Amino acid sequence: MARDGLSESERLLIVEGLKTLKVKRRVELANARSSGAGQRFDERDYSIPDIERLIAKLDTSTERRFS
């Protein structure tokens, strides 16, 4: 068990969920940008950089081998 109290399998599940969330947020961002609503949307508006930081923080060498 790691310092953060998460087992390897828990860590992998969280990373998988975050990667799925990132994809969904990118789709939402693309839809918002193409809607022509007049507002300029940025990745930060959809927390994409925050999600990427969490993935990098939690991603382990085991996860990198399987992705």
C-alpha angles and dihedrals in degrees: 000000000000128000091266091059095248122128119226092255092050090049091050092051092050092048091049091051092048091050090052091048090050091054091049092049092050089052091049090049092050090049092049092049093049095046092081092226089151095241119113109230124203133196088252089062087064097039091243095143090050091051091049091051091051091049091051091048095049100033110107131196088258091057092048090055092055100042 
